Amino acid sequence: MRVAAVIPAYNEESTIGSVVTACRLVPEISEIIVVSDGSTDETATRAREAGATVIEHMENRGKAAAMKSGFDATTAPVLLFLDADLIGLSPDHLRHLLHPVLSGEADMSVGVFGDGRVATDLAQLVAPYLSGQRAVRREVVADLFQEERGADQARFGIEVALTKYVKQHGCRVVEVVLEEMSHRMKEEKLGLVKGTAARLKMYYEILKYVQKG
């Protein structure tokens, strides 16, 4: 089955190139779509240089809206959603993440970090449903992206929305450990004060969506 990698990105010029490059080295991935969600740095340029198709939002609309734009831009039967700030991503990680879905073992696979960095490993150990690394059959999430209270309403809570949606619909989900990789934390990107504020905003959006559910 054809696989489209969809990578929402907001000001990730330092890592987006390596994420796209890892995707290009996996034969199963036929499309790589980066959605630059109102980025003000060189994210879009670096993604194009690395070989991705780039969609640009003129303003920041949130991760869920970026994922929906990527979803709408492809007809691939399998979607591989990836964060743009991954560190240490390799083609083997992507193959491991795709295997349960491509083999028919699962409808969705969720990647969780292992042996990467303590802070990111611990966060995903406590709440693996927040992981942005997922392979999923298109038909499983098609309705979610069309619902009035679906992806656009979830914003930062899109991972929670996906997890709740597949659980409610009885889908088969497996966790895949992604060894020796992590991602740049908000505090590293924005500094301690702004990064902490951004993290709290993310948690607020997630909590708000969960309460609506």
Biotite code that builds the C-alpha atoms (Angstrom):
import biotite.structure as struc

atoms = struc.array([
    struc.Atom([0.000, 0.000, 0.000], chain_id="A", res_id=1, res_name="MET", atom_name="CA", element="C"),
    struc.Atom([1.132, 3.540, -0.734], chain_id="A", res_id=2, res_name="ARG", atom_name="CA", element="C"),
    struc.Atom([2.280, 5.522, 2.279], chain_id="A", res_id=3, res_name="VAL", atom_name="CA", element="C"),
    struc.Atom([2.255, 9.295, 2.596], chain_id="A", res_id=4, res_name="ALA", atom_name="CA", element="C"),
    struc.Atom([4.333, 10.889, 5.335], chain_id="A", res_id=5, res_name="ALA", atom_name="CA", element="C"),
    struc.Atom([2.619, 13.987, 6.699], chain_id="A", res_id=6, res_name="VAL", atom_name="CA", element="C"),
    struc.Atom([4.813, 16.276, 8.795], chain_id="A", res_id=7, res_name="ILE", atom_name="CA", element="C"),
    struc.Atom([3.255, 19.337, 10.460], chain_id="A", res_id=8, res_name="PRO", atom_name="CA", element="C"),
    struc.Atom([5.949, 21.921, 11.179], chain_id="A", res_id=9, res_name="ALA", atom_name="CA", element="C"),
    struc.Atom([6.156, 25.274, 12.899], chain_id="A", res_id=10, res_name="TYR", atom_name="CA", element="C"),
    struc.Atom([9.591, 26.934, 12.891], chain_id="A", res_id=11, res_name="ASN", atom_name="CA", element="C"),
    struc.Atom([11.583, 23.708, 12.741], chain_id="A", res_id=12, res_name="GLU", atom_name="CA", element="C"),
    struc.Atom([14.318, 24.721, 10.294], chain_id="A", res_id=13, res_name="GLU", atom_name="CA", element="C"),
    struc.Atom([17.039, 22.948, 12.273], chain_id="A", res_id=14, res_name="SER", atom_name="CA", element="C"),
    struc.Atom([15.469, 19.478, 12.165], chain_id="A", res_id=15, res_name="THR", atom_name="CA", element="C"),
    struc.Atom([12.978, 19.303, 9.291], chain_id="A", res_id=16, res_name="ILE", atom_name="CA", element="C"),
    struc.Atom([15.646, 18.428, 6.717], chain_id="A", res_id=17, res_name="GLY", atom_name="CA", element="C"),
    struc.Atom([16.839, 15.333, 8.559], chain_id="A", res_id=18, res_name="SER", atom_name="CA", element="C"),
    struc.Atom([13.265, 14.142, 9.147], chain_id="A", res_id=19, res_name="VAL", atom_name="CA", element="C"),
    struc.Atom([12.453, 14.437, 5.446], chain_id="A", res_id=20, res_name="VAL", atom_name="CA", element="C"),
    struc.Atom([15.724, 12.745, 4.490], chain_id="A", res_id=21, res_name="THR", atom_name="CA", element="C"),
    struc.Atom([14.949, 9.750, 6.718], chain_id="A", res_id=22, res_name="ALA", atom_name="CA", element="C"),
    struc.Atom([11.563, 9.413, 5.008], chain_id="A", res_id=23, res_name="CYS", atom_name="CA", element="C"),
    struc.Atom([13.151, 9.504, 1.555], chain_id="A", res_id=24, res_name="ARG", atom_name="CA", element="C"),
    struc.Atom([15.284, 6.488, 2.452], chain_id="A", res_id=25, res_name="LEU", atom_name="CA", element="C"),
    struc.Atom([12.234, 4.280, 3.068], chain_id="A", res_id=26, res_name="VAL", atom_name="CA", element="C"),
    struc.Atom([10.927, 2.756, -0.207], chain_id="A", res_id=27, res_name="PRO", atom_name="CA", element="C"),
    struc.Atom([7.466, 2.194, 1.265], chain_id="A", res_id=28, res_name="GLU", atom_name="CA", element="C"),
    struc.Atom([6.976, 5.958, 1.592], chain_id="A", res_id=29, res_name="ILE", atom_name="CA", element="C"),
    struc.Atom([5.836, 7.323, -1.762], chain_id="A", res_id=30, res_name="SER", atom_name="CA", element="C"),
    struc.Atom([4.954, 10.885, -0.709], chain_id="A", res_id=31, res_name="GLU", atom_name="CA", element="C"),
    struc.Atom([6.406, 13.295, 1.827], chain_id="A", res_id=32, res_name="ILE", atom_name="CA", element="C"),
    struc.Atom([4.204, 16.266, 2.666], chain_id="A", res_id=33, res_name="ILE", atom_name="CA", element="C"),
    struc.Atom([5.426, 18.978, 5.006], chain_id="A", res_id=34, res_name="VAL", atom_name="CA", element="C"),
    struc.Atom([2.832, 21.475, 6.204], chain_id="A", res_id=35, res_name="VAL", atom_name="CA", element="C"),
    struc.Atom([4.570, 24.646, 7.332], chain_id="A", res_id=36, res_name="SER", atom_name="CA", element="C"),
    struc.Atom([2.015, 26.062, 9.754], chain_id="A", res_id=37, res_name="ASP", atom_name="CA", element="C"),
    struc.Atom([2.723, 29.774, 9.674], chain_id="A", res_id=38, res_name="GLY", atom_name="CA", element="C"),
    struc.Atom([6.478, 29.316, 10.074], chain_id="A", res_id=39, res_name="SER", atom_name="CA", element="C"),
    struc.Atom([8.551, 32.502, 10.096], chain_id="A", res_id=40, res_name="THR", atom_name="CA", element="C"),
    struc.Atom([11.930, 30.807, 9.632], chain_id="A", res_id=41, res_name="ASP", atom_name="CA", element="C"),
    struc.Atom([13.361, 28.678, 6.805], chain_id="A", res_id=42, res_name="GLU", atom_name="CA", element="C"),
    struc.Atom([11.265, 25.569, 7.547], chain_id="A", res_id=43, res_name="THR", atom_name="CA", element="C"),
    struc.Atom([9.528, 25.532, 4.158], chain_id="A", res_id=44, res_name="ALA", atom_name="CA", element="C"),
    struc.Atom([12.753, 26.137, 2.232], chain_id="A", res_id=45, res_name="THR", atom_name="CA", element="C"),
    struc.Atom([14.679, 23.432, 4.107], chain_id="A", res_id=46, res_name="ARG", atom_name="CA", element="C"),
    struc.Atom([11.846, 20.953, 3.580], chain_id="A", res_id=47, res_name="ALA", atom_name="CA", element="C"),
    struc.Atom([11.760, 21.592, -0.174], chain_id="A", res_id=48, res_name="ARG", atom_name="CA", element="C"),
    struc.Atom([15.531, 21.310, -0.405], chain_id="A", res_id=49, res_name="GLU", atom_name="CA", element="C"),
    struc.Atom([15.331, 17.923, 1.321], chain_id="A", res_id=50, res_name="ALA", atom_name="CA", element="C"),
    struc.Atom([12.783, 16.707, -1.237], chain_id="A", res_id=51, res_name="GLY", atom_name="CA", element="C"),
    struc.Atom([9.369, 17.210, 0.352], chain_id="A", res_id=52, res_name="ALA", atom_name="CA", element="C"),
    struc.Atom([6.193, 18.652, -1.098], chain_id="A", res_id=53, res_name="THR", atom_name="CA", element="C"),
    struc.Atom([5.421, 21.714, 1.019], chain_id="A", res_id=54, res_name="VAL", atom_name="CA", element="C"),
    struc.Atom([2.074, 23.241, 1.923], chain_id="A", res_id=55, res_name="ILE", atom_name="CA", element="C"),
    struc.Atom([2.274, 26.634, 3.589], chain_id="A", res_id=56, res_name="GLU", atom_name="CA", element="C"),
    struc.Atom([-0.299, 28.099, 5.972], chain_id="A", res_id=57, res_name="HIS", atom_name="CA", element="C"),
    struc.Atom([0.038, 31.861, 5.999], chain_id="A", res_id=58, res_name="MET", atom_name="CA", element="C"),
    struc.Atom([-0.787, 31.944, 9.710], chain_id="A", res_id=59, res_name="GLU", atom_name="CA", element="C"),
    struc.Atom([-0.367, 29.464, 12.540], chain_id="A", res_id=60, res_name="ASN", atom_name="CA", element="C"),
    struc.Atom([-3.538, 27.380, 12.700], chain_id="A", res_id=61, res_name="ARG", atom_name="CA", element="C"),
    struc.Atom([-2.431, 24.641, 15.060], chain_id="A", res_id=62, res_name="GLY", atom_name="CA", element="C"),
    struc.Atom([-1.085, 21.134, 14.638], chain_id="A", res_id=63, res_name="LYS", atom_name="CA", element="C"),
    struc.Atom([-4.449, 19.527, 13.972], chain_id="A", res_id=64, res_name="ALA", atom_name="CA", element="C"),
    struc.Atom([-5.217, 21.869, 11.086], chain_id="A", res_id=65, res_name="ALA", atom_name="CA", element="C"),
    struc.Atom([-1.768, 21.220, 9.635], chain_id="A", res_id=66, res_name="ALA", atom_name="CA", element="C"),
    struc.Atom([-2.310, 17.462, 9.819], chain_id="A", res_id=67, res_name="MET", atom_name="CA", element="C"),
    struc.Atom([-5.688, 17.863, 8.121], chain_id="A", res_id=68, res_name="LYS", atom_name="CA", element="C"),
    struc.Atom([-4.110, 19.874, 5.286], chain_id="A", res_id=69, res_name="SER", atom_name="CA", element="C"),
    struc.Atom([-1.626, 17.062, 4.754], chain_id="A", res_id=70, res_name="GLY", atom_name="CA", element="C"),
    struc.Atom([-4.379, 14.455, 4.909], chain_id="A", res_id=71, res_name="PHE", atom_name="CA", element="C"),
    struc.Atom([-6.421, 16.345, 2.309], chain_id="A", res_id=72, res_name="ASP", atom_name="CA", element="C"),
    struc.Atom([-3.411, 16.661, -0.010], chain_id="A", res_id=73, res_name="ALA", atom_name="CA", element="C"),
    struc.Atom([-2.992, 12.905, -0.560], chain_id="A", res_id=74, res_name="THR", atom_name="CA", element="C"),
    struc.Atom([-5.065, 9.865, -1.409], chain_id="A", res_id=75, res_name="THR", atom_name="CA", element="C"),
    struc.Atom([-2.554, 7.383, 0.011], chain_id="A", res_id=76, res_name="ALA", atom_name="CA", element="C"),
    struc.Atom([-4.274, 4.539, 1.913], chain_id="A", res_id=77, res_name="PRO", atom_name="CA", element="C"),
    struc.Atom([-1.734, 4.734, 4.758], chain_id="A", res_id=78, res_name="VAL", atom_name="CA", element="C"),
    struc.Atom([-0.727, 7.940, 6.555], chain_id="A", res_id=79, res_name="LEU", atom_name="CA", element="C"),
    struc.Atom([2.494, 8.292, 8.513], chain_id="A", res_id=80, res_name="LEU", atom_name="CA", element="C"),
    struc.Atom([2.270, 11.291, 10.825], chain_id="A", res_id=81, res_name="PHE", atom_name="CA", element="C"),
    struc.Atom([5.596, 12.561, 12.159], chain_id="A", res_id=82, res_name="LEU", atom_name="CA", element="C"),
    struc.Atom([6.716, 15.506, 14.259], chain_id="A", res_id=83, res_name="ASP", atom_name="CA", element="C"),
    struc.Atom([9.141, 17.893, 12.580], chain_id="A", res_id=84, res_name="ALA", atom_name="CA", element="C"),
    struc.Atom([11.442, 18.257, 15.591], chain_id="A", res_id=85, res_name="ASP", atom_name="CA", element="C"),
    struc.Atom([12.626, 14.659, 15.875], chain_id="A", res_id=86, res_name="LEU", atom_name="CA", element="C"),
    struc.Atom([16.228, 13.966, 16.838], chain_id="A", res_id=87, res_name="ILE", atom_name="CA", element="C"),
    struc.Atom([17.906, 10.709, 15.808], chain_id="A", res_id=88, res_name="GLY", atom_name="CA", element="C"),
    struc.Atom([15.169, 9.540, 13.419], chain_id="A", res_id=89, res_name="LEU", atom_name="CA", element="C"),
    struc.Atom([16.344, 6.748, 11.109], chain_id="A", res_id=90, res_name="SER", atom_name="CA", element="C"),
    struc.Atom([14.787, 4.753, 8.276], chain_id="A", res_id=91, res_name="PRO", atom_name="CA", element="C"),
    struc.Atom([14.665, 1.736, 10.597], chain_id="A", res_id=92, res_name="ASP", atom_name="CA", element="C"),
    struc.Atom([12.482, 3.658, 13.039], chain_id="A", res_id=93, res_name="HIS", atom_name="CA", element="C"),
    struc.Atom([10.057, 4.397, 10.228], chain_id="A", res_id=94, res_name="LEU", atom_name="CA", element="C"),
    struc.Atom([10.004, 0.796, 9.001], chain_id="A", res_id=95, res_name="ARG", atom_name="CA", element="C"),
    struc.Atom([9.270, -0.449, 12.526], chain_id="A", res_id=96, res_name="HIS", atom_name="CA", element="C"),
    struc.Atom([6.460, 2.075, 12.887], chain_id="A", res_id=97, res_name="LEU", atom_name="CA", element="C"),
    struc.Atom([4.917, 1.189, 9.521], chain_id="A", res_id=98, res_name="LEU", atom_name="CA", element="C"),
    struc.Atom([5.215, -2.591, 9.794], chain_id="A", res_id=99, res_name="HIS", atom_name="CA", element="C"),
    struc.Atom([2.163, -3.321, 12.009], chain_id="A", res_id=100, res_name="PRO", atom_name="CA", element="C"),
    struc.Atom([-0.123, -1.359, 9.683], chain_id="A", res_id=101, res_name="VAL", atom_name="CA", element="C"),
    struc.Atom([1.334, -2.539, 6.371], chain_id="A", res_id=102, res_name="LEU", atom_name="CA", element="C"),
    struc.Atom([1.298, -6.174, 7.531], chain_id="A", res_id=103, res_name="SER", atom_name="CA", element="C"),
    struc.Atom([-2.341, -5.970, 8.596], chain_id="A", res_id=104, res_name="GLY", atom_name="CA", element="C"),
    struc.Atom([-1.525, -6.504, 12.278], chain_id="A", res_id=105, res_name="GLU", atom_name="CA", element="C"),
    struc.Atom([-2.930, -3.138, 13.341], chain_id="A", res_id=106, res_name="ALA", atom_name="CA", element="C"),
    struc.Atom([-5.058, -0.249, 12.140], chain_id="A", res_id=107, res_name="ASP", atom_name="CA", element="C"),
    struc.Atom([-2.801, 2.243, 13.891], chain_id="A", res_id=108, res_name="MET", atom_name="CA", element="C"),
    struc.Atom([0.683, 2.099, 15.379], chain_id="A", res_id=109, res_name="SER", atom_name="CA", element="C"),
    struc.Atom([1.932, 4.657, 17.903], chain_id="A", res_id=110, res_name="VAL", atom_name="CA", element="C"),
    struc.Atom([5.645, 5.313, 18.301], chain_id="A", res_id=111, res_name="GLY", atom_name="CA", element="C"),
    struc.Atom([7.024, 5.946, 21.785], chain_id="A", res_id=112, res_name="VAL", atom_name="CA", element="C"),
    struc.Atom([10.582, 6.983, 22.565], chain_id="A", res_id=113, res_name="PHE", atom_name="CA", element="C"),
    struc.Atom([12.989, 4.588, 24.258], chain_id="A", res_id=114, res_name="GLY", atom_name="CA", element="C"),
    struc.Atom([16.592, 5.125, 25.427], chain_id="A", res_id=115, res_name="ASP", atom_name="CA", element="C"),
    struc.Atom([16.528, 8.650, 24.065], chain_id="A", res_id=116, res_name="GLY", atom_name="CA", element="C"),
    struc.Atom([16.487, 11.381, 26.700], chain_id="A", res_id=117, res_name="ARG", atom_name="CA", element="C"),
    struc.Atom([15.050, 11.069, 30.188], chain_id="A", res_id=118, res_name="VAL", atom_name="CA", element="C"),
    struc.Atom([12.652, 14.004, 29.895], chain_id="A", res_id=119, res_name="ALA", atom_name="CA", element="C"),
    struc.Atom([11.053, 12.953, 26.618], chain_id="A", res_id=120, res_name="THR", atom_name="CA", element="C"),
    struc.Atom([11.068, 9.242, 27.462], chain_id="A", res_id=121, res_name="ASP", atom_name="CA", element="C"),
    struc.Atom([9.326, 9.915, 30.766], chain_id="A", res_id=122, res_name="LEU", atom_name="CA", element="C"),
    struc.Atom([6.689, 12.144, 29.187], chain_id="A", res_id=123, res_name="ALA", atom_name="CA", element="C"),
    struc.Atom([5.707, 9.451, 26.708], chain_id="A", res_id=124, res_name="GLN", atom_name="CA", element="C"),
    struc.Atom([5.857, 6.720, 29.329], chain_id="A", res_id=125, res_name="LEU", atom_name="CA", element="C"),
    struc.Atom([3.289, 8.630, 31.363], chain_id="A", res_id=126, res_name="VAL", atom_name="CA", element="C"),
    struc.Atom([1.141, 9.607, 28.366], chain_id="A", res_id=127, res_name="ALA", atom_name="CA", element="C"),
    struc.Atom([1.959, 7.592, 25.228], chain_id="A", res_id=128, res_name="PRO", atom_name="CA", element="C"),
    struc.Atom([-1.267, 8.781, 23.618], chain_id="A", res_id=129, res_name="TYR", atom_name="CA", element="C"),
    struc.Atom([0.386, 12.211, 23.166], chain_id="A", res_id=130, res_name="LEU", atom_name="CA", element="C"),
    struc.Atom([2.922, 10.829, 20.693], chain_id="A", res_id=131, res_name="SER", atom_name="CA", element="C"),
    struc.Atom([2.947, 12.518, 17.298], chain_id="A", res_id=132, res_name="GLY", atom_name="CA", element="C"),
    struc.Atom([4.527, 9.480, 15.619], chain_id="A", res_id=133, res_name="GLN", atom_name="CA", element="C"),
    struc.Atom([1.741, 7.357, 14.129], chain_id="A", res_id=134, res_name="ARG", atom_name="CA", element="C"),
    struc.Atom([1.029, 5.160, 11.147], chain_id="A", res_id=135, res_name="ALA", atom_name="CA", element="C"),
    struc.Atom([-2.665, 4.712, 10.403], chain_id="A", res_id=136, res_name="VAL", atom_name="CA", element="C"),
    struc.Atom([-4.980, 3.413, 7.693], chain_id="A", res_id=137, res_name="ARG", atom_name="CA", element="C"),
    struc.Atom([-6.660, 6.308, 5.903], chain_id="A", res_id=138, res_name="ARG", atom_name="CA", element="C"),
    struc.Atom([-10.139, 4.865, 6.249], chain_id="A", res_id=139, res_name="GLU", atom_name="CA", element="C"),
    struc.Atom([-9.755, 4.768, 10.027], chain_id="A", res_id=140, res_name="VAL", atom_name="CA", element="C"),
    struc.Atom([-9.325, 8.522, 10.451], chain_id="A", res_id=141, res_name="VAL", atom_name="CA", element="C"),
    struc.Atom([-11.165, 9.871, 7.395], chain_id="A", res_id=142, res_name="ALA", atom_name="CA", element="C"),
    struc.Atom([-14.340, 10.657, 9.344], chain_id="A", res_id=143, res_name="ASP", atom_name="CA", element="C"),
    struc.Atom([-12.420, 12.309, 12.181], chain_id="A", res_id=144, res_name="LEU", atom_name="CA", element="C"),
    struc.Atom([-10.905, 14.845, 9.815], chain_id="A", res_id=145, res_name="PHE", atom_name="CA", element="C"),
    struc.Atom([-14.359, 15.630, 8.413], chain_id="A", res_id=146, res_name="GLN", atom_name="CA", element="C"),
    struc.Atom([-16.279, 15.943, 11.676], chain_id="A", res_id=147, res_name="GLU", atom_name="CA", element="C"),
    struc.Atom([-17.334, 19.403, 12.815], chain_id="A", res_id=148, res_name="GLU", atom_name="CA", element="C"),
    struc.Atom([-15.708, 18.733, 16.186], chain_id="A", res_id=149, res_name="ARG", atom_name="CA", element="C"),
    struc.Atom([-12.913, 16.760, 14.647], chain_id="A", res_id=150, res_name="GLY", atom_name="CA", element="C"),
    struc.Atom([-9.317, 17.632, 13.926], chain_id="A", res_id=151, res_name="ALA", atom_name="CA", element="C"),
    struc.Atom([-9.651, 21.405, 13.530], chain_id="A", res_id=152, res_name="ASP", atom_name="CA", element="C"),
    struc.Atom([-11.312, 21.716, 16.921], chain_id="A", res_id=153, res_name="GLN", atom_name="CA", element="C"),
    struc.Atom([-8.703, 19.599, 18.662], chain_id="A", res_id=154, res_name="ALA", atom_name="CA", element="C"),
    struc.Atom([-5.695, 21.836, 17.877], chain_id="A", res_id=155, res_name="ARG", atom_name="CA", element="C"),
    struc.Atom([-2.874, 20.619, 20.122], chain_id="A", res_id=156, res_name="PHE", atom_name="CA", element="C"),
    struc.Atom([-5.103, 17.805, 21.384], chain_id="A", res_id=157, res_name="GLY", atom_name="CA", element="C"),
    struc.Atom([-5.121, 16.001, 18.043], chain_id="A", res_id=158, res_name="ILE", atom_name="CA", element="C"),
    struc.Atom([-3.175, 13.041, 19.433], chain_id="A", res_id=159, res_name="GLU", atom_name="CA", element="C"),
    struc.Atom([-5.743, 12.684, 22.208], chain_id="A", res_id=160, res_name="VAL", atom_name="CA", element="C"),
    struc.Atom([-8.514, 12.965, 19.601], chain_id="A", res_id=161, res_name="ALA", atom_name="CA", element="C"),
    struc.Atom([-6.956, 10.227, 17.482], chain_id="A", res_id=162, res_name="LEU", atom_name="CA", element="C"),
    struc.Atom([-6.510, 7.935, 20.455], chain_id="A", res_id=163, res_name="THR", atom_name="CA", element="C"),
    struc.Atom([-10.097, 8.440, 21.643], chain_id="A", res_id=164, res_name="LYS", atom_name="CA", element="C"),
    struc.Atom([-11.487, 8.039, 18.140], chain_id="A", res_id=165, res_name="TYR", atom_name="CA", element="C"),
    struc.Atom([-9.814, 4.718, 17.354], chain_id="A", res_id=166, res_name="VAL", atom_name="CA", element="C"),
    struc.Atom([-10.696, 3.367, 20.791], chain_id="A", res_id=167, res_name="LYS", atom_name="CA", element="C"),
    struc.Atom([-14.354, 4.290, 20.361], chain_id="A", res_id=168, res_name="GLN", atom_name="CA", element="C"),
    struc.Atom([-14.404, 2.571, 16.968], chain_id="A", res_id=169, res_name="HIS", atom_name="CA", element="C"),
    struc.Atom([-12.745, -0.625, 18.143], chain_id="A", res_id=170, res_name="GLY", atom_name="CA", element="C"),
    struc.Atom([-9.614, -0.230, 16.036], chain_id="A", res_id=171, res_name="CYS", atom_name="CA", element="C"),
    struc.Atom([-6.508, -2.302, 16.620], chain_id="A", res_id=172, res_name="ARG", atom_name="CA", element="C"),
    struc.Atom([-3.680, -0.167, 18.018], chain_id="A", res_id=173, res_name="VAL", atom_name="CA", element="C"),
    struc.Atom([-0.128, -1.218, 18.882], chain_id="A", res_id=174, res_name="VAL", atom_name="CA", element="C"),
    struc.Atom([2.724, 0.714, 20.479], chain_id="A", res_id=175, res_name="GLU", atom_name="CA", element="C"),
    struc.Atom([6.131, 0.614, 18.822], chain_id="A", res_id=176, res_name="VAL", atom_name="CA", element="C"),
    struc.Atom([9.232, 1.555, 20.814], chain_id="A", res_id=177, res_name="VAL", atom_name="CA", element="C"),
    struc.Atom([11.536, 3.875, 18.861], chain_id="A", res_id=178, res_name="LEU", atom_name="CA", element="C"),
    struc.Atom([14.962, 3.366, 20.396], chain_id="A", res_id=179, res_name="GLU", atom_name="CA", element="C"),
    struc.Atom([17.569, 6.105, 20.779], chain_id="A", res_id=180, res_name="GLU", atom_name="CA", element="C"),
    struc.Atom([15.520, 8.998, 19.480], chain_id="A", res_id=181, res_name="MET", atom_name="CA", element="C"),
    struc.Atom([13.714, 11.981, 20.973], chain_id="A", res_id=182, res_name="SER", atom_name="CA", element="C"),
    struc.Atom([12.670, 15.474, 20.002], chain_id="A", res_id=183, res_name="HIS", atom_name="CA", element="C"),
    struc.Atom([13.556, 19.068, 20.784], chain_id="A", res_id=184, res_name="ARG", atom_name="CA", element="C"),
    struc.Atom([11.609, 20.267, 23.776], chain_id="A", res_id=185, res_name="MET", atom_name="CA", element="C"),
    struc.Atom([9.769, 23.593, 23.701], chain_id="A", res_id=186, res_name="LYS", atom_name="CA", element="C"),
    struc.Atom([12.079, 24.982, 26.364], chain_id="A", res_id=187, res_name="GLU", atom_name="CA", element="C"),
    struc.Atom([15.051, 24.266, 24.076], chain_id="A", res_id=188, res_name="GLU", atom_name="CA", element="C"),
    struc.Atom([13.433, 25.951, 21.097], chain_id="A", res_id=189, res_name="LYS", atom_name="CA", element="C"),
    struc.Atom([12.021, 29.022, 22.818], chain_id="A", res_id=190, res_name="LEU", atom_name="CA", element="C"),
    struc.Atom([13.981, 29.401, 26.022], chain_id="A", res_id=191, res_name="GLY", atom_name="CA", element="C"),
    struc.Atom([12.830, 28.489, 29.509], chain_id="A", res_id=192, res_name="LEU", atom_name="CA", element="C"),
    struc.Atom([10.155, 31.164, 30.023], chain_id="A", res_id=193, res_name="VAL", atom_name="CA", element="C"),
    struc.Atom([8.565, 31.132, 26.563], chain_id="A", res_id=194, res_name="LYS", atom_name="CA", element="C"),
    struc.Atom([8.983, 27.375, 26.258], chain_id="A", res_id=195, res_name="GLY", atom_name="CA", element="C"),
    struc.Atom([7.232, 26.736, 29.556], chain_id="A", res_id=196, res_name="THR", atom_name="CA", element="C"),
    struc.Atom([4.413, 29.083, 28.529], chain_id="A", res_id=197, res_name="ALA", atom_name="CA", element="C"),
    struc.Atom([4.037, 27.252, 25.215], chain_id="A", res_id=198, res_name="ALA", atom_name="CA", element="C"),
    struc.Atom([3.981, 23.898, 27.002], chain_id="A", res_id=199, res_name="ARG", atom_name="CA", element="C"),
    struc.Atom([1.295, 25.093, 29.415], chain_id="A", res_id=200, res_name="LEU", atom_name="CA", element="C"),
    struc.Atom([-0.756, 26.376, 26.481], chain_id="A", res_id=201, res_name="LYS", atom_name="CA", element="C"),
    struc.Atom([-0.452, 22.989, 24.791], chain_id="A", res_id=202, res_name="MET", atom_name="CA", element="C"),
    struc.Atom([-1.603, 21.207, 27.950], chain_id="A", res_id=203, res_name="TYR", atom_name="CA", element="C"),
    struc.Atom([-4.506, 23.658, 28.264], chain_id="A", res_id=204, res_name="TYR", atom_name="CA", element="C"),
    struc.Atom([-5.631, 22.949, 24.695], chain_id="A", res_id=205, res_name="GLU", atom_name="CA", element="C"),
    struc.Atom([-5.406, 19.201, 25.319], chain_id="A", res_id=206, res_name="ILE", atom_name="CA", element="C"),
    struc.Atom([-7.355, 19.426, 28.584], chain_id="A", res_id=207, res_name="LEU", atom_name="CA", element="C"),
    struc.Atom([-9.990, 21.621, 26.968], chain_id="A", res_id=208, res_name="LYS", atom_name="CA", element="C"),
    struc.Atom([-10.505, 19.096, 24.183], chain_id="A", res_id=209, res_name="TYR", atom_name="CA", element="C"),
    struc.Atom([-10.661, 16.150, 26.596], chain_id="A", res_id=210, res_name="VAL", atom_name="CA", element="C"),
    struc.Atom([-13.301, 17.905, 28.682], chain_id="A", res_id=211, res_name="GLN", atom_name="CA", element="C"),
    struc.Atom([-15.401, 18.550, 25.576], chain_id="A", res_id=212, res_name="LYS", atom_name="CA", element="C"),
    struc.Atom([-15.220, 14.837, 24.742], chain_id="A", res_id=213, res_name="GLY", atom_name="CA", element="C"),
])
